[in-house]
Amino acid sequence: MPAIRLEVERLSAGYGQTQIVSEMSFDVPAGGRLAILGRNGVGKTTLLATLMGLSTQHQGRILADGRDISRFRTSARALCGMGYVPQTRDIFRSLTVDENLATGLKTRERSALSEAYDMFPRLAERRRHYGLQLSGGEQQMLAMARTLLGKPSILLLDEPLEGLAPVICDQLMETISMLATSGDMTILLVEQQIERALNFADRVIVVERGRSVWEGASAELKSDEPLVNKLLGVGIH
């Protein structure tokens, strides 16, 4: 399934009656790379969860390739091409690496598991190990590989680098950038490592209290460190 366009129109959402995301609007072209930045607790994770159908949508529309998927269940959104790697990773700790990956195949043949092992050779070395035996970096590789086996057209990544050693961060960003360069996926990245996110993305939105307070080219934000400090409270280095 090729990359598809994602449009978000005046989206408000949260959990139950509690509203966390308020009237968010943005558009990511097919094959585009969007970084979603902001301090902790401003609604970035809720935004991605809402796109995947995992929170309560109060108003607005979500369109995938022009099709309104706002009322679709999570499973139906996955069939429409949405793939989500949550911050919590959510691997099955009592299953082996091989068994975890098999849950991401959808209707694909088991032979497709080789794609995951080609992408992350470390997982091939650990394929008989259980999820609970993996390091944090290996768990993140597993969570990402499992989602990628489903061949998503839109990939949602929620802080994939959190708590990982720099060398593992380098490996994961290299993989994500390779996927983006292929043009086969539209990628939304929520990340606290600002410089890495800006180096990756075409465009950026900055979220504060559930609202977009800045949107523009990543190069524009990267070149204006005072603006980065104002919006995010930290520099890019």
N, C-alpha and C positions, 0 to 999 in steps of 0.2 A: 504494500500500500504506500503510495508516494506521500510526501509532505503535503499538508493541507493548511489552509488559512484558518486562524482562530480570531473571532470577533467577540468582544465582551461589551455589552451595552448597559450602562446604568445599573450595574450589578450591586445589590445589597444582600447580605447574608450573615449568618451566625449560627448559633445553636439554640434551638427552640425559639423563644421570643427575644433572646439577647442578640442584638445586632452588633457585628464586629466589622464587617466590610460595608462601606457606604458609597453607593453610586459610582462604582469604579467602571471606567470605560477605557478600552484600548484595543488595538488591532495588531495582530502579528501575521505578516504575510507568510505564505507557504515557504518553508525552508528558512524562515527568519529566526533570529536569536534574541530573546528578550531577557534581560536581567531585572529582577524585582528586588529592590534594596530597601532597607529601613531598619530602625532599631528593633530590638527584641520586643515582642508583644504588641506590634502595631497592626497585625492582621494578615501577614504574608502567608503563613501556613493555612489560615482559614480560607484565603483566596484560592490557593491551589486545591484544597479539599473541596471547595464549592465547585470548581471547574470539573472535578471528578465525581461530583454527586454525593459527597460524604458529609455535607452539612445542610443546614436549612436555608434554602434560597428564598428571600423575601420578595424581591422584585428584580426586574431586568431580564436580559436574554444572553444566552451563550450560543454562539453559532460556530459550527465546525464545517468548513467548506460551504457556508451558506445555509446549512441545515440547523434549525433551532433544536438544540439538545437539552434545553433547560429542564424539561420534565422527564428526561430519560433516567432510568436507574443507572447505577454505577456500571453494572455488567453491560448494559446497552451502550454506554459511552465508550467502554473498552472496545466493543465491536465496531464502533464508529471510528476507532483509531486513536483513542486517548490512552496514554500510558503514564503511570504515576509511581515515582519512587519516593516514599514518605520519609520524613526526617527520622522516624522511629524504625525504619528499615523493614520491620514486620516479617522477618524470615521465620521459617518453622524450625525452632530450636531442636526438636526431637527427630527431624528428618535429616538425611544426608544432603550434601551439596547436590548430588545428582538428583535426588528426589525433590529438593526445593526447586531446582531448575525445571524439572518436568512439569511442575504446576503452572509454569508460565508459557507452555507450548500452545495453549488453546487447541486448535485443530491441526497443528503441525505434527509431522512425524518425529519420533524420538531421536532420529538421526540428526535433527537440527541442533541438538545439544552441543554438537561439535563447534557451532558458531560461538557459543558462550566461552568454551574452553580456548578457542583461538583468540578471542578478545581479551580474556583474562587467564593466562597460563597458570597463574597461582591457583585458581580454582580447579584446574585439571589435576594439579598435585594433591589437592585436598578433597577430591570428589567423593571419597568414601567416609569423610569425616562428617560428624553431625554439626548442625548449626551452632549449638552451644559450645563447640570446640574451636570455633573460628575467632580470630582477632577482630577488632572493630573494622579495620580496613578490609579484611576478607568478607565480613558481613555486608559491607557497603558494596563491594564488587558483586557479591551474590544477589543482593537486592536489585542492583542495576541490571545485571545480566538476565535475571529472571524476567524483568519487565521488557527488556529489549528483544527477548525471544518471541514475544507477542507481536513484533514488527509494528510498533506504534507509529502513527503519522504525526502525532503531537506528543511530545515528551515533557512531563512536568517533574522537575527535580527540586526537592526541598532540602536545602542545606546538605548536599552530598559530601562535603568536606569536613563537616563538624567533628572535631575531636580526633582527627587523623594526623599522622605524622606527615611532614612536608613531602617526603618522597612518595608516599601513597597519594597525596593530593595531586602531585605532578602526574602520576600515572592515570588517575581518574580524569583529570582535566584534559590530558592528551587524548583519552578515549572519547570524551564528550565532544571535543573539538573535531575529532575525526568524523564522528557521526554527523556533526553540523556541516562539515565541509562536503560530505557526500550529497547533501541536498535532499536526503530522504526523510528528514524529520524537521518539524518546527519545534524549537526547544525553548521552554521557559525555565529559568534558573533562579531560585531563591538562594542567596548565599551571603554569609557574613564576611567572607574574605573579599573585600571590595575590589582590590586591584585585580585579582583573578577574574572576578565577575565582569569587570569593565573590559579586560583584555579579551574576554570571550564574546561578549554581546555586541550586537549591532545597535540596539536601542536599550534604554533603561527607563524604568519608572521607579520613583521613590515614594514609599508609602508612609504615611503618618496618621495615626488614629483611624485606620481603616479607609483612608482616602488617598488618592494619588495627589501629591503636592508638587511633583516635577516629572516631566517626561521629555526625553530628547535623545540625541545620539550619544552613545557611550563615549565617543572621542571628545565630545563637547564637555561632558562632566569630568572626564579624566584630566582634561587640560586646565580645569578650574578648581584647584585645591581649596581655596576659601569657600567655594560653593559646596564642595564635598563636606567640609567641616561644618558648614551651616546646616546642611540637610541631614547629615548622618552622625555628626559629633566626633568623627575620627578622620584622620588623613588616609590616603590610599596606600601608604607604605607602612 
